[in-house]
Amino acid sequence: MMEQAPITVMTADDHPVFRQGIASVLASDPGFRLAGEAAGGREAVALYRSLRPDLVLMDIQMPDLDGVEATQIIRNESPHAAIVVLTTYEGDALVMRAMKAGAAGYLLKSAARREMLDTMRAVHSGQRPVPPLLVRAVARQLPGDHLTPREIQVLELAALGKSNRMIGRQLCIAEETVKVHMKNLMAKLQANDRTHAVLIALGRGIIGMRTRPRPLVS
């Protein structure tokens, strides 16, 4: 009987210590082989093109190009690419972004060694495993809960500590309009105040700590 070749895995994460941890996990199982490591999203795209591994473990939050964007580029070029997205927190918005971009699986970085290996095997066999807790989080988010692009802009600036007046000036809208956006987004997030809204949005992955708001897409 012919021995089955190990599953080749490429990792992409900007933290060397975490990459070393993944390498250790893979080395402990003869069914896997580490094909290469990338320290950022752009490097991950370039490395995938040259290595064509069986599977990619992709961190979501990387400085040059985030994991969701890198996943989308790879999947656009290679529709059959198997990518498992990694993150440090249970953000339901990030689950939807990652899955929409083409990720076949989703793992928390705190996942146990066995869970990580089982998930990689499942993805390699064509399954799309998502932890039950994350499935429930996505299910709870009804269509009416989505924030508009402008509300996300307002929230991102609020996260940077800007007042309504400062937000209005930066976005070239009236302060009263900012207040309306803030009131609406707080209602959608079921937040008690603007600080609570920022914390909820960060926890759910709706916003990240950016230096400037994302542009509106017409």
Backbone hydrogen bonds, N-H to C=O, Kabsch-Sander energy under -0.5 kcal/mol:
donor,donor_aa,acceptor,acceptor_aa,energy
7,I,31,G,-3.1
9,V,33,R,-2.7
10,M,55,L,-2.5
11,T,36,G,-2.2
12,A,57,L,-2.3
13,D,38,A,-2.3
19,R,15,H,-2.0
20,Q,16,P,-2.3
21,G,17,V,-1.8
22,I,18,F,-2.3
23,A,19,R,-2.4
24,S,20,Q,-2.0
25,V,21,G,-2.0
26,L,22,I,-2.6
27,A,23,A,-2.2
28,S,24,S,-1.0
29,D,26,L,-1.4
32,F,29,D,-1.9
33,R,7,I,-2.6
35,A,9,V,-3.3
35,A,33,R,-0.6
36,G,9,V,-1.0
38,A,11,T,-2.7
44,A,40,G,-1.9
45,V,41,G,-2.0
46,A,42,R,-2.1
47,L,43,E,-2.9
48,Y,44,A,-2.4
49,R,45,V,-1.8
50,S,46,A,-1.3
51,L,47,L,-2.6
52,R,48,Y,-2.5
54,D,8,T,-0.6
55,L,8,T,-1.7
56,V,82,A,-2.2
57,L,10,M,-2.9
58,M,56,V,-0.7
58,M,84,V,-3.0
59,D,12,A,-2.6
59,D,57,L,-0.5
60,I,86,L,-2.3
62,M,60,I,-0.9
67,G,60,I,-2.9
68,V,60,I,-0.5
70,A,66,D,-2.5
71,T,67,G,-2.3
72,Q,68,V,-2.1
73,I,69,E,-2.2
74,I,70,A,-2.4
75,R,71,T,-2.8
76,N,72,Q,-2.1
77,E,73,I,-1.8
78,S,74,I,-3.1
81,A,78,S,-2.4
83,I,81,A,-0.7
84,V,56,V,-3.4
85,V,83,I,-0.5
85,V,105,G,-2.4
86,L,58,M,-3.4
87,T,107,L,-1.7
91,G,89,Y,-1.8
92,D,90,E,-0.7
93,A,204,R,-1.8
94,L,204,R,-0.9
95,V,91,G,-1.7
96,M,92,D,-1.9
97,R,93,A,-2.2
98,A,94,L,-2.8
99,M,95,V,-2.7
100,K,96,M,-2.3
101,A,97,R,-1.8
102,G,98,A,-0.6
102,G,99,M,-0.8
103,A,98,A,-2.5
104,A,83,I,-2.5
105,G,83,I,-1.3
106,Y,129,P,-1.1
107,L,85,V,-3.0
109,K,87,T,-2.8
111,A,108,L,-2.0
116,M,112,A,-2.3
117,L,113,R,-2.3
118,D,114,R,-2.7
119,T,115,E,-2.3
120,M,116,M,-2.1
121,R,117,L,-2.3
122,A,118,D,-2.3
123,V,119,T,-2.5
124,H,120,M,-2.4
125,S,121,R,-1.5
126,G,123,V,-1.7
127,Q,122,A,-2.6
134,L,131,P,-0.9
135,V,131,P,-1.8
136,R,132,P,-2.4
137,A,133,L,-1.6
138,V,134,L,-2.1
139,A,135,V,-2.4
140,R,136,R,-1.7
141,Q,137,A,-0.6
141,Q,138,V,-1.1
142,L,140,R,-1.1
145,D,142,L,-2.2
146,H,143,P,-1.4
152,I,148,T,-2.1
153,Q,149,P,-1.9
154,V,150,R,-2.5
155,L,151,E,-2.3
156,E,152,I,-2.5
157,L,153,Q,-2.0
158,A,154,V,-2.1
159,A,155,L,-2.1
160,L,156,E,-0.7
160,L,157,L,-0.6
161,G,158,A,-1.8
162,K,157,L,-1.9
167,I,163,S,-2.5
168,G,164,N,-2.5
169,R,165,R,-2.2
170,Q,166,M,-2.2
171,L,167,I,-2.4
172,C,168,G,-0.9
173,I,168,G,-2.4
178,V,174,A,-1.8
179,K,175,E,-2.1
180,V,176,E,-1.9
181,H,177,T,-2.4
182,M,178,V,-2.8
183,K,179,K,-2.5
184,N,180,V,-2.4
185,L,181,H,-2.7
186,M,182,M,-2.1
187,A,183,K,-1.7
188,K,184,N,-2.1
189,L,185,L,-2.2
190,Q,186,M,-0.7
191,A,186,M,-2.6
197,A,193,D,-2.2
198,V,194,R,-2.3
199,L,195,T,-2.3
200,I,196,H,-2.4
201,A,197,A,-2.5
202,L,198,V,-2.5
203,G,199,L,-2.4
204,R,200,I,-2.2
205,G,201,A,-0.5
205,G,202,L,-0.7
206,I,201,A,-2.0
207,I,201,A,-1.2
210,R,208,G,-1.5
218,S,216,L,-0.6
